[in-house]
Amino acid sequence: MPSSARTATAWYLVATLALTWPAVTGLTRDIPWDLGDSLLNSWILGWDADHLLRFLVGDFGALRGFWNANIFGPEPLALAYSEHLVALTIPILPVYAATRNLILCYNLLFLSTFVLSGLGTYLLVRDLTGTPKAAFVAGLIYAFAPYRLGQFSHLQVLSSQWMPFALFGFRRYFEHLSKSVPPAAERVEGRRLPAGSLALVGASAALVAQNLSCGYFVFFFSPLMIAYVLFEISSRRLWRDRSVWIALSVAAVGVAAATVPFLWPYLELRRRGMPPRALAEVSSYSADVFSYLTAHGAHRLYAERIRGFPKPEGDLFPGFVPVFLAALGAGAHVWSLWRSAPRPAADDKRWIFWTAATVLTIAILLLANIGLTSGLTASVAGVSVRARSALRPLALGLLAFAVMMWRSRRIRSVVRGTPGCAVGFYAAALAACVWMSLGPAPESMGRPLHDPGLYLFFYDYVPGFNGLRVPARFGMVFMLFLAVLSGFGAAYLERRFRRGSLVVAALGIVFLAEVNAAPINLNGTADSTGLTRPDAYVLPGPATFEIYRAVSLLPADVEIAEFPFGDSTYDLRYMYYSTTHWRRLLNGYSGNFPGWYIDAQEILRSVPNTRLDEAWSFLRRFGATHAIVHEQAFLTDDGVRTSDWLRARGAREIASFGRDRLFELRSSQ
């Protein structure tokens, strides 16, 4: 197994190509998984790259209209209806400048998320455990977490690779502070900069990169990152070290200064009237307790075996190897604390301890029952017993545990040793991720658990949380912490047994076997109601269809409505191909929609059968100057009838290629 970061990276690349096969065979023409949100993200990358490249070659006004993307007609800040992906765009700028091939750029980013996730976790766990082999397996677990399979079309969620780098950087910073000898130094612009400061700069840069890669992780990961920094300060007793607080404050200001400007457009949309996500919508995209026993439907090994409670974005089963290794890592740590604790003295009141232990066991069983069945109702000696709220058994269990601590020096020693250790932090963070992923109203098998979730507090009181739709995406952060704990488990195996390295290697291979989903789907398409199913491909830029070449010759200020209108499968393709001409579209698709666009979908989708006067009025009112009719996209003669409707309203056909027709719209006589 690899013993250096360079070798580990090479192996992560090999594993990526194998587990995403055959994606590498079509880097310039095929898109992994489907042509849904992948096309949305490709369009965003193209929009970002076009503006950044123009700015870099001297067009300093190119960024002035950056947020006013070319969808939703005259709507301002259209880019802010979804992710901006700025941090993902920067590394592919040279490739885009040389090729203009967005599919190639998208695929390189897609594959890099796996490799970099593995490398970042490897560096972090190697630093925590000192064992490269265990670190490599931990990197495999995070890089190829089963949760990723359900996110293959969500490049922004896959782009969580900077989280382990941020944790690694902050850990190195605190490690350098703890050294008794002066830290290593490097020469930077003629000055000597301590290695600890370099680590802090690197951690801050990684955090900025993560913040600008996925808006979800700005809110999901940042609180845990703050908790980690406080954990390090506490465990190393640095509360009174002014230099540490000054350095961290400067780092926080730098991260905020780089992040906040990219949050402003989203806040401005809220000020303009965009409502928060409804609690019912947020709950529908929250994890269920049984989501952690649900594998993705396309999983090769578990799709038919582990499907506890399928729901949107609720495929959070982490795999058996990570759970085993994480439990082993946490258990080994507790056992080591237990063995090193002082032996208990003779006690003639041991019955108090064992009574509390019994109560604790009952409380744990009640909590497990509530979590798995949403509550217990039973009859004991003719008395009805109900346990539906987790608060009472939780309080009872904590009280019982407090009594056990009071009666046991050994337990007190274990508890004192846990908060200051990395295993304790990562275990607590793991539990927090599970709780938050359940959303504002936790459920088990679709049944309410009768207790509000921790997520509800953040939804109500932390700005920005009420704009997020999918609490289940905490699953990615959960997998990071599970991977780190797995690294501790692998390190224990390696040190505990003579051939522990072979056992660790075998478990790594077993994990790859259990998560393998290759060959993965490419260019997946969905049926459209009342329309033909689109071809399972899109042309790689700068290639495009002739109709869009004609559009590129139109004045820059035109606005185009494409028919069929309002179907996401087709609207996403219109957006993708607009990267070859950048004319404004009345069509659009995103994570959010302007309020008027819902009406537009309903009205313009009815063409050419009903509401024709209303549809024409709508086109004119929202500034459409041209229209494209893709007649072949309609199942019946509705495409031809749509063209005839435009002609009857005074539209002039100015180009046609096959059954694609471009019209200039004029007021009806």
ChimeraX attribute file (.defattr): number of C-alpha atoms within 10 A of each C-alpha:
attribute: neighborCount
match mode: 1-to-1
recipient: residues
	/A:1	15
	/A:2	14
	/A:3	13
	/A:4	14
	/A:5	16
	/A:6	11
	/A:7	12
	/A:8	25
	/A:9	21
	/A:10	14
	/A:11	19
	/A:12	24
	/A:13	19
	/A:14	12
	/A:15	18
	/A:16	22
	/A:17	18
	/A:18	16
	/A:19	19
	/A:20	23
	/A:21	18
	/A:22	17
	/A:23	25
	/A:24	16
	/A:25	10
	/A:26	15
	/A:27	18
	/A:28	20
	/A:29	18
	/A:30	25
	/A:31	27
	/A:32	25
	/A:33	22
	/A:34	19
	/A:35	23
	/A:36	21
	/A:37	20
	/A:38	23
	/A:39	26
	/A:40	25
	/A:41	24
	/A:42	25
	/A:43	22
	/A:44	24
	/A:45	25
	/A:46	26
	/A:47	23
	/A:48	24
	/A:49	24
	/A:50	21
	/A:51	18
	/A:52	20
	/A:53	18
	/A:54	14
	/A:55	15
	/A:56	10
	/A:57	9
	/A:58	9
	/A:59	12
	/A:60	12
	/A:61	11
	/A:62	16
	/A:63	16
	/A:64	10
	/A:65	12
	/A:66	18
	/A:67	18
	/A:68	16
	/A:69	23
	/A:70	26
	/A:71	26
	/A:72	26
	/A:73	22
	/A:74	17
	/A:75	17
	/A:76	17
	/A:77	19
	/A:78	24
	/A:79	23
	/A:80	22
	/A:81	19
	/A:82	17
	/A:83	19
	/A:84	24
	/A:85	22
	/A:86	20
	/A:87	18
	/A:88	23
	/A:89	23
	/A:90	15
	/A:91	14
	/A:92	18
	/A:93	20
	/A:94	14
	/A:95	14
	/A:96	23
	/A:97	12
	/A:98	8
	/A:99	15
	/A:100	21
	/A:101	21
	/A:102	28
	/A:103	25
	/A:104	23
	/A:105	24
	/A:106	28
	/A:107	21
	/A:108	17
	/A:109	18
	/A:110	22
	/A:111	19
	/A:112	18
	/A:113	22
	/A:114	27
	/A:115	25
	/A:116	22
	/A:117	27
	/A:118	30
	/A:119	29
	/A:120	26
	/A:121	32
	/A:122	34
	/A:123	24
	/A:124	24
	/A:125	28
	/A:126	26
	/A:127	16
	/A:128	19
	/A:129	18
	/A:130	14
	/A:131	21
	/A:132	22
	/A:133	27
	/A:134	29
	/A:135	33
	/A:136	31
	/A:137	32
	/A:138	35
	/A:139	35
	/A:140	29
	/A:141	29
	/A:142	33
	/A:143	29
	/A:144	25
	/A:145	25
	/A:146	26
	/A:147	26
	/A:148	23
	/A:149	24
	/A:150	20
	/A:151	17
	/A:152	20
	/A:153	22
	/A:154	20
	/A:155	24
	/A:156	24
	/A:157	19
	/A:158	25
	/A:159	25
	/A:160	27
	/A:161	26
	/A:162	23
	/A:163	25
	/A:164	29
	/A:165	26
	/A:166	26
	/A:167	22
	/A:168	25
	/A:169	27
	/A:170	24
	/A:171	22
	/A:172	23
	/A:173	22
	/A:174	20
	/A:175	16
	/A:176	18
	/A:177	18
	/A:178	13
	/A:179	9
	/A:180	7
	/A:181	8
	/A:182	11
	/A:183	16
	/A:184	11
	/A:185	14
	/A:186	13
	/A:187	10
	/A:188	10
	/A:189	7
	/A:190	7
	/A:191	9
	/A:192	11
	/A:193	15
	/A:194	17
	/A:195	19
	/A:196	21
	/A:197	20
	/A:198	17
	/A:199	21
	/A:200	22
	/A:201	21
	/A:202	19
	/A:203	26
	/A:204	25
	/A:205	20
	/A:206	22
	/A:207	27
	/A:208	21
	/A:209	24
	/A:210	27
	/A:211	29
	/A:212	23
	/A:213	26
	/A:214	23
	/A:215	20
	/A:216	24
	/A:217	23
	/A:218	19
	/A:219	17
	/A:220	19
	/A:221	20
	/A:222	16
	/A:223	11
	/A:224	17
	/A:225	17
	/A:226	11
	/A:227	14
	/A:228	19
	/A:229	16
	/A:230	14
	/A:231	18
	/A:232	20
	/A:233	18
	/A:234	13
	/A:235	14
	/A:236	14
	/A:237	11
	/A:238	17
	/A:239	13
	/A:240	9
	/A:241	10
	/A:242	10
	/A:243	10
	/A:244	16
	/A:245	14
	/A:246	11
	/A:247	13
	/A:248	16
	/A:249	12
	/A:250	14
	/A:251	17
	/A:252	15
	/A:253	12
	/A:254	15
	/A:255	20
	/A:256	14
	/A:257	12
	/A:258	16
	/A:259	18
	/A:260	12
	/A:261	10
	/A:262	17
	/A:263	17
	/A:264	12
	/A:265	18
	/A:266	20
	/A:267	15
	/A:268	13
	/A:269	17
	/A:270	14
	/A:271	10
	/A:272	9
	/A:273	10
	/A:274	17
	/A:275	12
	/A:276	14
	/A:277	16
	/A:278	12
	/A:279	16
	/A:280	12
	/A:281	12
	/A:282	20
	/A:283	20
	/A:284	20
	/A:285	22
	/A:286	29
	/A:287	34
	/A:288	33
	/A:289	27
	/A:290	23
	/A:291	30
	/A:292	21
	/A:293	19
	/A:294	24
	/A:295	30
	/A:296	25
	/A:297	17
	/A:298	14
	/A:299	20
	/A:300	17
	/A:301	16
	/A:302	17
	/A:303	13
	/A:304	13
	/A:305	12
	/A:306	19
	/A:307	19
	/A:308	17
	/A:309	19
	/A:310	21
	/A:311	19
	/A:312	13
	/A:313	20
	/A:314	30
	/A:315	30
	/A:316	32
	/A:317	23
	/A:318	24
	/A:319	19
	/A:320	12
	/A:321	18
	/A:322	28
	/A:323	17
	/A:324	15
	/A:325	26
	/A:326	24
	/A:327	18
	/A:328	21
	/A:329	24
	/A:330	18
	/A:331	15
	/A:332	16
	/A:333	20
	/A:334	17
	/A:335	13
	/A:336	11
	/A:337	19
	/A:338	18
	/A:339	11
	/A:340	11
	/A:341	16
	/A:342	14
	/A:343	11
	/A:344	11
	/A:345	9
	/A:346	7
	/A:347	10
	/A:348	7
	/A:349	9
	/A:350	12
	/A:351	11
	/A:352	15
	/A:353	19
	/A:354	15
	/A:355	14
	/A:356	21
	/A:357	17
	/A:358	14
	/A:359	19
	/A:360	23
	/A:361	15
	/A:362	15
	/A:363	21
	/A:364	16
	/A:365	13
	/A:366	22
	/A:367	24
	/A:368	14
	/A:369	16
	/A:370	22
	/A:371	22
	/A:372	18
	/A:373	19
	/A:374	23
	/A:375	21
	/A:376	15
	/A:377	10
	/A:378	11
	/A:379	9
	/A:380	8
	/A:381	7
	/A:382	7
	/A:383	8
	/A:384	9
	/A:385	12
	/A:386	11
	/A:387	17
	/A:388	22
	/A:389	19
	/A:390	20
	/A:391	13
	/A:392	14
	/A:393	21
	/A:394	16
	/A:395	12
	/A:396	17
	/A:397	23
	/A:398	15
	/A:399	15
	/A:400	23
	/A:401	19
	/A:402	16
	/A:403	18
	/A:404	22
	/A:405	18
	/A:406	13
	/A:407	20
	/A:408	18
	/A:409	16
	/A:410	20
	/A:411	20
	/A:412	17
	/A:413	16
	/A:414	20
	/A:415	16
	/A:416	12
	/A:417	16
	/A:418	15
	/A:419	15
	/A:420	17
	/A:421	14
	/A:422	18
	/A:423	22
	/A:424	19
	/A:425	19
	/A:426	21
	/A:427	19
	/A:428	13
	/A:429	21
	/A:430	21
	/A:431	14
	/A:432	16
	/A:433	25
	/A:434	21
	/A:435	19
	/A:436	24
	/A:437	31
	/A:438	29
	/A:439	29
	/A:440	24
	/A:441	23
	/A:442	27
	/A:443	27
	/A:444	20
	/A:445	18
	/A:446	17
	/A:447	15
	/A:448	18
	/A:449	22
	/A:450	16
	/A:451	14
	/A:452	16
	/A:453	18
	/A:454	17
	/A:455	22
	/A:456	19
	/A:457	12
	/A:458	17
	/A:459	20
	/A:460	12
	/A:461	10
	/A:462	11
	/A:463	11
	/A:464	19
	/A:465	21
	/A:466	19
	/A:467	19
	/A:468	18
	/A:469	22
	/A:470	22
	/A:471	27
	/A:472	27
	/A:473	24
	/A:474	25
	/A:475	27
	/A:476	26
	/A:477	23
	/A:478	24
	/A:479	25
	/A:480	26
	/A:481	25
	/A:482	27
	/A:483	31
	/A:484	35
	/A:485	30
	/A:486	30
	/A:487	35
	/A:488	32
	/A:489	27
	/A:490	33
	/A:491	29
	/A:492	21
	/A:493	22
	/A:494	20
	/A:495	12
	/A:496	11
	/A:497	11
	/A:498	10
	/A:499	11
	/A:500	16
	/A:501	20
	/A:502	15
	/A:503	15
	/A:504	24
	/A:505	18
	/A:506	13
	/A:507	18
	/A:508	23
	/A:509	14
	/A:510	14
	/A:511	21
	/A:512	20
	/A:513	13
	/A:514	17
	/A:515	24
	/A:516	19
	/A:517	19
	/A:518	15
	/A:519	13
	/A:520	18
	/A:521	17
	/A:522	18
	/A:523	17
	/A:524	15
	/A:525	16
	/A:526	14
	/A:527	10
	/A:528	15
	/A:529	10
	/A:530	13
	/A:531	17
	/A:532	13
	/A:533	16
	/A:534	17
	/A:535	10
	/A:536	14
	/A:537	15
	/A:538	20
	/A:539	16
	/A:540	18
	/A:541	19
	/A:542	13
	/A:543	14
	/A:544	16
	/A:545	13
	/A:546	14
	/A:547	18
	/A:548	23
	/A:549	13
	/A:550	15
	/A:551	21
	/A:552	15
	/A:553	10
	/A:554	14
	/A:555	9
	/A:556	12
	/A:557	10
	/A:558	16
	/A:559	24
	/A:560	25
	/A:561	25
	/A:562	21
	/A:563	26
	/A:564	26
	/A:565	22
	/A:566	24
	/A:567	18
	/A:568	17
	/A:569	19
	/A:570	24
	/A:571	24
	/A:572	25
	/A:573	19
	/A:574	22
	/A:575	24
	/A:576	25
	/A:577	22
	/A:578	22
	/A:579	23
	/A:580	19
	/A:581	17
	/A:582	21
	/A:583	22
	/A:584	23
	/A:585	26
	/A:586	26
	/A:587	27
	/A:588	27
	/A:589	24
	/A:590	19
	/A:591	13
	/A:592	13
	/A:593	16
	/A:594	17
	/A:595	11
	/A:596	11
	/A:597	18
	/A:598	11
	/A:599	13
	/A:600	20
	/A:601	15
	/A:602	14
	/A:603	20
	/A:604	23
	/A:605	18
	/A:606	16
	/A:607	22
	/A:608	20
	/A:609	11
	/A:610	12
	/A:611	14
	/A:612	18
	/A:613	11
	/A:614	12
	/A:615	19
	/A:616	20
	/A:617	11
	/A:618	16
	/A:619	21
	/A:620	13
	/A:621	9
	/A:622	16
	/A:623	16
	/A:624	23
	/A:625	20
	/A:626	24
	/A:627	24
	/A:628	23
	/A:629	23
	/A:630	23
	/A:631	21
	/A:632	18
	/A:633	21
	/A:634	20
	/A:635	13
	/A:636	13
	/A:637	12
	/A:638	19
	/A:639	24
	/A:640	17
	/A:641	15
	/A:642	21
	/A:643	23
	/A:644	13
	/A:645	17
	/A:646	22
	/A:647	17
	/A:648	12
	/A:649	16
	/A:650	15
	/A:651	21
	/A:652	16
	/A:653	17
	/A:654	11
	/A:655	15
	/A:656	16
	/A:657	13
	/A:658	10
	/A:659	14
	/A:660	20
	/A:661	21
	/A:662	26
	/A:663	22
	/A:664	19
	/A:665	21
	/A:666	16
	/A:667	10
	/A:668	11
	/A:669	6
